[in-house]
Amino acid sequence: MIKKSILDNELNEHIASLADDGREIFLLGGGKVRLSAVSSTRMLNEMRANHRLGPLESHVLGQAYIAGALLSSTVKGNDRIRLDIECGGPIKGLSVESWACGAVRGYLFSNPIKLEKPLESLNTSMLYGPGFLTITKILEGSKTPFSGQIMLEYGNLANDLALYFKQSEQTATLFYLSIKYDDKARIIGSGGLFIQALPGAEDSLLEDLQEKAGKLGNLAEFVSKGNDIKDYVIEEFKDFSPEYLERSPIGFSCPCSKHSFEQYLANLPEKNREEILNGDFPLSIECFNCSSVYSFSKEEIENLFKGGEQ
């Protein structure tokens, strides 16, 4: 992966002043509810720089990155989760993949998002339109991935994710995805919560958490002031006896490399090889998931096709 630099010095100074991005895991209500919390300001700004996103595109894909970091808290080892949306609205869809280790990558199908008229708010329902949300668990050692799918109902990622767990896994969940911008449309704070009922959770406990969810303080604003998201959870959920379990890092990361694309090119059929050799050089290949661009000279390509080593 090739990370592009964030060129705004003032933004870089602000990010450096914040607590590190990370994922914190808690139990609530005597161990009957699991809460995952992420702070993700650096991740979203690196995502934005690599994919060259405007404010609207950053908001839509940024919410999906936060969701991916939260969802991957449900897997372990080298397992990963993919969140896919295909829809009829202006964004067309998105794909985000996240690993248990905290690495997140992914892209928008439509960048820039083409609108007939400017948005009057950050209500995303008209951006999605009708469509489907799919979550796929890719587990190490399993021959086939496990996928579940729902129709989009809200056009709001947090609400549609909660609906997915209710319909596909019969589990009560709450999602909170939060991004704060400054007056120059820069992302200065971001984070999210994933609250999931465990077996034995009483309806009354879930009702209390649902009520609390409607009164939460602005998470992204809290993070933007340099506060630790762990303190946010402890304060906001103090009435639910939060029990802290662990912390792990999260970040914008993609396993792509020039070598992986060399292997791909070396295995192309003869027809495709001829087309490439008769085309323009240098040959540039862009990774969808992170927008890293790898460049190959004609000599490099000829050596690849001959089986030569770089």
C-alpha positions as CSV (number, residue, x, y, z in Angstrom):
1,M,0.0,0.0,0.0
2,I,1.2,3.5,-0.8
3,K,-0.2,6.1,1.7
4,K,-0.6,9.6,0.3
5,S,0.5,12.4,2.6
6,I,-2.1,14.7,4.3
7,L,-0.9,18.0,2.9
8,D,-2.8,20.3,5.4
9,N,-0.3,21.2,8.1
10,E,-2.9,22.6,10.4
11,L,-4.9,19.4,10.1
12,N,-1.8,17.3,10.7
13,E,-1.1,19.2,13.9
14,H,-4.6,18.7,15.1
15,I,-4.5,14.9,14.4
16,A,-1.2,14.6,16.2
17,S,-2.8,16.3,19.3
18,L,-5.5,13.6,19.5
19,A,-5.5,10.3,21.3
20,D,-4.4,7.4,19.0
21,D,-7.1,5.7,16.9
22,G,-8.2,2.5,18.5
23,R,-10.9,0.1,19.5
24,E,-12.1,-0.4,23.1
25,I,-14.2,-3.3,24.2
26,F,-16.5,-3.2,27.3
27,L,-19.2,-5.3,28.9
28,L,-22.3,-3.5,30.2
29,G,-25.2,-4.5,32.5
30,G,-23.4,-7.2,34.4
31,G,-21.8,-8.8,31.4
32,K,-25.1,-9.1,29.4
33,V,-24.3,-6.5,26.7
34,R,-21.0,-6.1,24.7
35,L,-19.9,-2.6,23.6
36,S,-17.3,-1.9,21.0
37,A,-16.1,1.7,20.7
38,V,-13.7,3.2,18.1
39,S,-11.9,6.5,17.7
40,S,-10.9,6.9,14.0
41,T,-9.9,10.5,13.1
42,R,-6.6,9.6,11.6
43,M,-8.0,6.6,9.8
44,L,-10.7,8.7,8.0
45,N,-8.2,11.5,7.1
46,E,-5.8,9.0,5.6
47,M,-8.7,7.3,3.7
48,R,-9.8,10.7,2.4
49,A,-6.3,11.6,1.2
50,N,-5.7,8.3,-0.6
51,H,-9.1,8.2,-2.3
52,R,-9.1,12.0,-3.0
53,L,-12.5,12.4,-1.5
54,G,-14.7,15.5,-1.1
55,P,-16.6,16.2,2.1
56,L,-19.7,14.3,1.0
57,E,-17.8,11.3,-0.2
58,S,-15.7,11.3,3.0
59,H,-18.9,11.3,5.1
60,V,-20.4,8.3,3.3
61,L,-17.3,6.2,3.0
62,G,-16.1,7.4,6.5
63,Q,-19.2,6.0,8.1
64,A,-18.6,2.7,6.4
65,Y,-15.0,2.6,7.6
66,I,-16.1,3.3,11.2
67,A,-18.7,0.5,10.8
68,G,-16.0,-1.9,9.4
69,A,-13.7,-1.2,12.4
70,L,-16.6,-2.0,14.7
71,L,-17.8,-5.1,12.9
72,S,-14.3,-6.6,12.9
73,S,-14.5,-6.7,16.7
74,T,-16.7,-9.8,16.2
75,V,-14.0,-11.9,14.6
76,K,-10.5,-13.0,15.6
77,G,-7.1,-14.1,14.3
78,N,-6.8,-13.6,10.6
79,D,-10.5,-13.5,10.1
80,R,-12.1,-10.5,8.3
81,I,-15.5,-9.0,7.5
82,R,-16.7,-7.4,4.3
83,L,-19.5,-4.8,4.2
84,D,-21.0,-4.3,0.8
85,I,-23.8,-2.1,-0.3
86,E,-25.3,-2.1,-3.8
87,C,-28.0,0.6,-4.4
88,G,-29.8,2.7,-6.9
89,G,-29.0,6.1,-5.4
90,P,-26.2,8.4,-6.5
91,I,-23.5,6.6,-4.5
92,K,-24.2,3.3,-6.4
93,G,-22.7,1.4,-3.6
94,L,-19.6,0.8,-1.5
95,S,-17.4,-2.0,-0.3
96,V,-15.4,-2.0,2.9
97,E,-13.2,-4.8,4.3
98,S,-11.9,-5.0,7.8
99,W,-9.6,-7.5,9.7
100,A,-9.7,-8.6,13.3
101,C,-6.4,-6.9,13.8
102,G,-8.0,-3.5,13.0
103,A,-7.0,-2.9,9.4
104,V,-9.7,-1.3,7.3
105,R,-9.8,-0.6,3.5
106,G,-12.6,0.0,1.0
107,Y,-14.0,2.3,-1.7
108,L,-17.0,4.0,-3.1
109,F,-18.5,2.9,-6.3
110,S,-19.2,6.5,-7.4
111,N,-16.5,9.1,-6.7
112,P,-17.4,11.9,-6.9
113,I,-21.0,11.3,-6.0
114,K,-23.1,13.0,-8.7
115,L,-26.1,15.0,-7.4
116,E,-28.8,16.7,-9.3
117,K,-28.9,19.4,-6.6
118,P,-26.9,20.2,-3.5
119,L,-27.8,18.4,-0.2
120,E,-29.5,20.5,2.4
121,S,-28.4,18.2,5.2
122,L,-26.4,15.1,5.9
123,N,-29.5,12.9,5.6
124,T,-28.1,10.1,3.5
125,S,-31.4,8.3,2.6
126,M,-31.6,9.9,-0.9
127,L,-27.9,9.0,-1.5
128,Y,-28.6,5.3,-1.1
129,G,-32.0,4.8,-2.5
130,P,-33.3,1.2,-2.9
131,G,-30.7,-1.5,-2.5
132,F,-29.1,-4.3,-0.5
133,L,-26.7,-4.5,2.4
134,T,-24.5,-7.6,2.7
135,I,-22.2,-8.6,5.4
136,T,-19.7,-11.4,4.7
137,K,-17.5,-13.2,7.3
138,I,-14.3,-14.6,5.8
139,L,-13.0,-17.0,8.4
140,E,-9.5,-18.5,8.3
141,G,-9.6,-22.2,7.7
142,S,-13.2,-22.1,6.4
143,K,-13.8,-23.3,2.8
144,T,-16.7,-20.9,2.2
145,P,-17.5,-17.4,3.6
146,F,-20.7,-16.8,5.4
147,S,-22.9,-14.1,4.1
148,G,-26.2,-12.5,5.1
149,Q,-28.2,-9.8,3.3
150,I,-31.0,-7.4,3.8
151,M,-32.8,-4.8,1.8
152,L,-32.0,-1.3,2.7
153,E,-34.8,0.2,4.7
154,Y,-33.6,3.5,6.2
155,G,-30.8,4.7,3.9
156,N,-28.9,5.4,7.1
157,L,-26.0,3.0,7.7
158,A,-26.3,2.8,11.5
159,N,-30.0,2.0,11.3
160,D,-29.6,-0.5,8.5
161,L,-26.8,-2.3,10.3
162,A,-29.0,-2.7,13.4
163,L,-31.7,-4.0,11.1
164,Y,-29.3,-6.5,9.6
165,F,-28.4,-8.0,13.0
166,K,-32.1,-8.1,14.0
167,Q,-33.1,-9.9,10.8
168,S,-30.1,-12.1,10.0
169,E,-28.7,-12.9,13.5
170,Q,-31.8,-12.3,15.7
171,T,-29.6,-10.1,17.9
172,A,-30.6,-6.7,19.3
173,T,-27.9,-4.1,18.4
174,L,-27.3,-0.4,18.3
175,F,-24.8,1.5,16.1
176,Y,-23.7,5.1,16.5
177,L,-21.4,6.5,13.7
178,S,-20.1,10.0,14.4
179,I,-18.0,12.4,12.2
180,K,-17.3,16.1,13.0
181,Y,-16.1,18.7,10.5
182,D,-14.7,22.1,11.1
183,D,-15.6,25.3,9.2
184,K,-13.3,24.2,6.3
185,A,-15.0,20.8,5.9
186,R,-12.0,19.0,7.5
187,I,-12.6,15.9,9.6
188,I,-11.5,16.8,13.1
189,G,-13.1,14.0,15.0
190,S,-14.7,10.7,14.4
191,G,-15.7,7.5,16.1
192,G,-18.5,5.0,16.6
193,L,-20.2,2.5,19.0
194,F,-21.5,-1.0,18.4
195,I,-23.7,-2.2,21.3
196,Q,-24.8,-5.9,21.1
197,A,-27.0,-7.9,23.4
198,L,-25.6,-11.2,24.6
199,P,-27.6,-14.3,25.6
200,G,-29.6,-13.6,28.7
201,A,-29.9,-9.9,28.3
202,E,-33.3,-8.7,29.7
203,D,-35.7,-6.7,27.6
204,S,-35.7,-4.0,30.3
205,L,-31.9,-3.6,30.0
206,L,-32.1,-3.3,26.2
207,E,-34.9,-0.7,26.5
208,D,-32.8,1.3,28.9
209,L,-29.9,1.2,26.5
210,Q,-32.1,2.2,23.6
211,E,-33.3,5.2,25.6
212,K,-29.7,6.1,26.5
213,A,-28.7,5.9,22.9
214,G,-31.0,8.8,22.1
215,K,-29.3,11.0,24.7
216,L,-25.6,10.3,24.0
217,G,-23.2,13.2,23.9
218,N,-21.6,13.9,20.5
219,L,-18.8,11.3,20.3
220,A,-16.9,12.9,17.4
221,E,-16.8,16.2,19.2
222,F,-15.6,14.5,22.4
223,V,-12.8,12.9,20.4
224,S,-11.9,16.1,18.5
225,K,-11.0,17.7,21.8
226,G,-8.2,15.2,22.4
227,N,-10.2,13.0,24.8
228,D,-9.9,9.3,25.0
229,I,-12.9,7.3,23.8
230,K,-12.5,5.0,26.8
231,D,-13.5,7.9,29.0
232,Y,-16.5,8.7,26.8
233,V,-17.8,5.2,27.4
234,I,-17.2,5.2,31.1
235,E,-19.0,8.5,31.5
236,E,-21.9,8.0,29.2
237,F,-22.6,4.5,30.3
238,K,-21.8,4.8,34.0
239,D,-25.4,3.7,34.9
240,F,-24.7,0.4,33.2
241,S,-21.6,-0.6,35.2
242,P,-19.1,-0.6,32.3
243,E,-16.5,-3.4,32.6
244,Y,-13.4,-2.7,30.5
245,L,-11.9,-5.6,28.6
246,E,-9.3,-4.6,26.1
247,R,-7.9,-2.2,23.5
248,S,-6.6,-2.8,20.0
249,P,-5.4,-0.5,17.2
250,I,-7.3,0.3,14.1
251,G,-6.2,2.0,10.9
252,F,-6.4,2.5,7.2
253,S,-4.4,-0.3,5.7
254,C,-4.4,-2.5,2.6
255,P,-2.3,-5.6,1.9
256,C,-1.8,-4.6,-1.8
257,S,1.8,-4.2,-3.1
258,K,3.6,-3.9,-6.3
259,H,4.7,-7.5,-6.0
260,S,1.1,-8.7,-5.7
261,F,0.3,-6.9,-9.0
262,E,3.4,-8.4,-10.6
263,Q,2.0,-11.8,-9.8
264,Y,-1.3,-10.8,-11.3
265,L,0.3,-9.5,-14.5
266,A,2.5,-12.6,-14.8
267,N,-0.5,-14.9,-14.9
268,L,-2.4,-13.0,-17.6
269,P,-3.4,-14.9,-20.8
270,E,-1.4,-14.3,-24.0
271,K,-4.1,-12.0,-25.5
272,N,-4.1,-9.6,-22.5
273,R,-0.3,-9.6,-22.5
274,E,-0.2,-8.5,-26.2
275,E,-2.7,-5.7,-25.5
276,I,-0.6,-4.4,-22.7
277,L,2.7,-4.5,-24.7
278,N,1.0,-2.6,-27.5
279,G,-0.4,0.0,-25.1
280,D,1.2,3.1,-23.5
281,F,3.9,3.1,-20.9
282,P,4.6,3.4,-18.1
283,L,1.6,1.1,-17.2
284,S,-0.2,2.3,-14.1
285,I,-2.4,0.0,-12.0
286,E,-4.6,1.4,-9.2
287,C,-5.9,-0.6,-6.3
288,F,-9.6,-0.1,-5.9
289,N,-9.5,-0.6,-2.1
290,C,-7.0,2.1,-1.3
291,S,-6.2,4.0,-4.5
292,S,-2.5,3.1,-4.4
293,V,-1.0,3.4,-7.9
294,Y,1.8,1.1,-9.0
295,S,3.8,2.0,-12.1
296,F,5.5,-0.5,-14.4
297,S,8.0,0.4,-17.2
298,K,7.9,-1.6,-20.5
299,E,11.1,-3.3,-19.6
300,E,9.6,-4.5,-16.3
301,I,6.5,-5.8,-18.1
302,E,8.6,-7.6,-20.7
303,N,10.6,-9.3,-18.0
304,L,7.5,-10.3,-16.1
305,F,6.0,-11.9,-19.2
306,K,9.3,-13.7,-19.9
307,G,9.3,-15.0,-16.4
308,G,12.2,-12.9,-15.4
309,E,12.7,-11.6,-11.8
310,Q,12.6,-8.0,-10.9
